[in-house]
Amino acid sequence: MTDNNIKEISQPTINNPLDTGKKTLKDLLDEKNHELLKELSFINDCILFCNDNYLIPPKRKFLIKYNDFIVLLTVNKKKNSVTVKKITNFIIQSVKEIIYHTNPLLGKEEIKKSFLITIKNENGNVDEIELKGDSKSDYNKFQSSLSEKTNGNIFSGDKDIFKEFFSLYISPDNANKVGVYSNPGVLDPNTFLYSNALYKDGEIYYADNSGYIKLDEKHYIKLDCDTKYLPVLAKSSKPAKEIAGDFITNIIESFGKNAFMALITIGHMVMSPFFKHFIKTGVPTLILFGESGTGKSTIIKNGLFINCMPRQALISGGSTTKSTEFLSSRYNAIIVCIDDLKSSILLSDNFTELIKSMYNGTTRTRMKNYGKEVENIQVNSPLAYSTNEKLPQLKEVHNRLNIVEMFGKSFDPSKFNYFETNEDNIKELSLIHPEILKFDIDFVENIYNEIIKFIKSNVKEDTQERVINNVAYACTGLKLLMNISGKEIDSLEEQLIEYTQNQIKKYDDVKNVVDKVLSEIPVQYSLGHIHVDLEFRIESRVSCDKIENFVCFHKGSLITKLNQCNSHDKSKYIDEDMFNSYYKNHPRYSGTKTVRYKKGIYLPLEISRYSVCFCVDGLDDYVMLFENNVPEATNASETTNAPDATAKNPFCAF
């Protein structure tokens, strides 16, 4: 905010003579005693005498700005004299009332106020000084605030003079209102704060050289953020419709058979401004998965530029989940992108928890130093990843992701016009962003709901609801981009159905924790790591003249053994607590019973353990296991469906 934009503090009226023929005391200072006042100091006062040609005001004491300092005038009517005392060696050029907004996108906003004064001292030096807390009312603290900036600025006066000084020169009535925000991004519906501009209700207001954005004569807004990479809105004479149209066309020309995957990626990323609205139903995390050379990193960078973020905002895939989560809290509805995510992060418990918390914007708390305070880490922005690594095989992760697979070297870099070397083209992508903000949320939600209806009418009925919602979320963004560009995409509906079916298949193919245990038993048996009658038992039962095959095991012992066998592969880790939560509802569960196990391969001693039983008919991996270990068929009634009774069994190791 430059001084040209701020009106100078108005001079208080020291007298308003009814007799226009008489002069004021300001005239007295200007005309007769200029040299005397020039030598005025904080120690030495001066006395000026006046005659009947000067109008003496009824007020005995008052402050006035004279040249580049402020003086106190004390009138003695009997002697027709005025005592002049120097109060400051500076004047106040402008006052800004700063309103600080911590502005988390979700949750309660904290607001703090202070004053920012611009002063010019008698030597011509200009400083900005912030008055916080009691500095606005306590003259000693006010002087301390002056001294923090420089030792050359002095206020010399008592408490009463300070009150008068503050009311005249630093009053909120004189101040320009400045809203200072700690997070860039969405502030309110149809309001978005960039580092260099504000979009509000269809209008773009650009910042001045100091970063202040003028809304009207008395109101400004500014971003004051300690985050390194901030959104910047470019300027261009090219319309957004043309920019979006050229971009879509170039993707189709350059990405070949992966063109739809590139477009659905961009569609997902342009939905970021609507994060707060869709967090109610769930905002999926984007993962670009596939081999190198398919354009994954390139297209995710393009999505960043549409979100007005620089290439450097694409952070390293080795970053911890906690740092990623913290970064999400520093932006408001601006997608946070991580490139080349490492398997050590992907397969960690922290990654699973992060994806689950991101989906519905769950707040996490952490203790500050010495445990004195609790800090809330609020999720404010969605995430996007690219990776070549294997994804975690957990249903609760898959149904919160949009997984975009890009395989095959169909990307032709020679045709693509949006690399970082194409600086003008890639910067212009940011101008698509204000056009996205123009869409009314009801319009966006209608598109979203229509896509859900279309998908449901073309896929199997028992599909997991979240998978459909996640696909509809990304496709809604693509539809908005098409709306801006005026472009249609050939075979869009067919490609959308195929993509959705692949997403459903990925989800269905993920084994839940019980399936993982059942599938690992024959695998580890064939490798010689576990043994029949030692870690598990198999049995056949006669039921309704039909033989059924079952596997029985003690939960704690077997799961511990399987995790030891797969210690080299964290993706195969089995959570015993999760198993305990799910196994009773599994369709193959057939109750519990006490089973006798050997203590060792060559030891005849046995131990009884309370075990769970599952039917394994139809599981091909168990055919060879039963052929090699033919069990004697028993009556099905021997197995009970009684609840776990750990405390009643002295041999149980739970």
Buried (B, 14 or more C-beta within 10 A) or exposed (E): BEEEBBEEBEEEEBBEEEEEEBBBBBBBBBEEBEEEBEEBEBEEBBEBEBEEEBBBBEEEEBBBBBEBBBBBBBBEEEEBBBBBBBBBBBBBBBBBBBBBBBBBBBBEEEEEEBBBBBBBBBEEEEBEBBBBEEBBEBBEBBBEBBEEEEEBBBBBBEEEBBEBBBEBBBEEEBBBBBBBBBBBBBBEBBBBBBBBBBBBEEEBEEBBEEBBBBBEEEEBBBBEBEBEBBBBBBEEEEEBBBBBBBBBEBBBEBBBEBBBBBBBBBBBBBBBBBBBBBBEBBBBBBBBBBEEEBBBBBBBBBBBBBBBBBEEBBBEBEBBBEEBBBBBBBBBBBBBBBBBBBBEBBBBEEBBBBBBBBBEBBEBEEEEEEEEEEEEBBBBBBBBBBBBBEBBBBBBBBBBBBBBBBEEEBBEEEEBBBEEEEEEBBBBBBBBBBBBBBBEBEEBBEBBEEBBEBBBEEBEEEBBEBBBBBBBBBBBBBBBBBBBBEBEBEEBEEBBBEBBBBBBEBBBEBBBBBBBBBBBBBBBBEEEBBBBBBBBBBBBBEBEEEEBBBBBBBBBBBBBBBBEBBEEEBBBBBBBEBBBEBBBEBEBBBBBBBBEBBEEEEEEEEEBBBBBBBBBEEBEBBEEBBEEEEBEBEEBEEBEEEEBEEEEBEEBEB
